[in-house]
């Protein structure tokens, strides 16, 4: 296996680790919100859509004004996206633009 392919595999693994961490942090945020909401207002763990995440974020900000979990989740997701782009670069997906290994 070439050096670029090994680098791409390592970067892809790092990207997946970051994305899994971001998902886990979202789950923790939902658990923290549900812990403080009354029984009738709790948010389901099943299904995902934009309106639900907006409500979770709003409730988290209301219940935990100094909380840092959403920021950590966004940073983990951004790290995953950057690692994925780096893996694509290592595999030469950007050669058409004149960037990347030859």
N, C-alpha and C positions, 0 to 999 in steps of 0.2 A: 504494500500500500504506500502511496506517495506521501510525502510530508504534508502537502496541502490537504489531502484527504483525511489524514489523521487530525490535522488542525481543525478541519471542518466538523469531524465527528465530536471532538472535544468541545467546540463552540456550540454545536447543536445540543449536546448534553447539558451544557451550562444554561442555554436558553430554556430548555425544558425544566430544569430545576427552578429557574426564576419564575416561570409561568405557573408551576405547581405551587410555589410559595405564594404567589399573588392570589391564586384561587383559595388556598388555605386561609390566608388573611381575610379574604372576603367572607369566608365561612365563619371565622372568629368574630368579625364585625357583626354579622347577622346574629350570632349566638349572644353577643353582649347586648345588642339592642333588644332581642327577645327576652333576655333575663330581666329587663327593667319594664317591659310593656305588660299591661294587664292581659289576662288570658284571651279575651275576645279580640284584642288588637295585634296579637303576635303575627309575624310574617312567616309564611311557609318556606321551608327549605327547598321545596321542589319547584321546578320551572325557573327560567331566568329570562327576563326581558328588561328593556331600558327603564320603564316606569317603576318597576320593582326596585332596581338598584338606586334610582333617584330617591325613592321613599326611604330605603335603608340608609343612604348617605344623609338625608335630611334628619332622620330620627337619631342617627349617631351623633351628628353635630349638636342636636338639641340636648341629648342625654349626656354626652361627653364632650363639652366644649373645648377641653384641652387635650383630647385624644389624638394620637398620632398614627393609628392603624391605617386609615385611608391613605395617608401620605406614604407609608411603608408599602402598602399594596400597589400604589401607582409606581413607585420606584422599582419594585420587583418586576412589574409588568414591562416597564420601560427598559430595564436591564435585559429581560428576555427578548424584547424586540431588537435591541442593539446586538445581542449575541447572535440572534438569528440572521440579521443582516451581515454580520461578520462571517458567519458560516457560509452564507451565499457568496460573499466576496471570495472566501478561500477556495470555493469550488469553481469560481470563474464566471458566475452568473452576470457580472457587470462588465465583461470583456467588450461587449458591443458598444459600451460608452467609453472605452479606452481606459478603464480602471480595473485593477485586479491583477493577479498573477498571470504570467504568460505561459 
